[in-house]
């Protein structure tokens, strides 16, 4: 079964052209099954690009999933048309009475700010606490992962002088863990962030387990023992060109940025990068939906 998204969402046509099976709302209403209810809190400036990337990752599951896009307030994005936001997004305050099988909280371009400096920090804390009681399992990405770790466990990140940017080799640490089932011993993931938390900090927190890490990029995949929270510090959803776009944007803005590590062929920004991480990204999202959401969530969500 595919993911179900609104009929007019731009991602529908993009994914269909990639031969990815998605289902429109019109077709989905005729199926007599209990689909998974998954909310996506999209904090990225270019929300349409993030939508496509995340939906692509969610599309390789046999489960039918109803997707609901969420935003924090009415005036949070200058890079996405208002008509798009009004048509496809609901406000958190309008859905916080509901229960969901899964929640994905995206990253945000806030890596160099202290959390209390973020203008919607109080609101995002409300979301984190709400998810703890109203969602079966939540996946936090990049900035959201570090922000949630700070909120729940008082684990604060260190800020690097230079952005960690590139494609890094990672090691799978627990082959019996359902979330990494099917992973190779080593695999690649893109990272793009300033924040980092030393591995020993995670190891000293008994409620957390590091499932995959990198010698250069540190902890990548962390879970809570009750499976309610999954923290992903990298970007397995990125397209082949995303790091290139970020690098060129920084250069054009006058930022002295290093070339992303192990990304361009021959370390030459004039060469076209290729995607070497998509298979493990899709597997991570599929495993999360199956083992951390579908296998655990109650049939009646209001019973949670």
Buried (B, 14 or more C-beta within 10 A) or exposed (E): BBBBBBEEBBBBEBBEEEEBEBBBBEEBEEEEEEBBBBBBBBBBBBBBBBBBBBBBBBBBBEBBBBBBBBBBEEEBBEEBEEEBBEEBBBEBEEBEEBBBBBBBBBBBBBBEBEBEEBEBBEBBBBBBEBBBEBBBBBBBBBBBBBBBBBBBBEBBBEEEEEBBBBBBEBBBBBEEBBBBBEBEEEBBBBBBBBBBBEBEBBEEBEEBBBBBBBEEBBBBBBBBEEBBBBBBBBBBBBBBEBBBEBBEEBEEEEEEBEBBBBBBEEEEBEEEBEBBBBBBBBBBBBBBBBBBBBEBBEEEBEEE
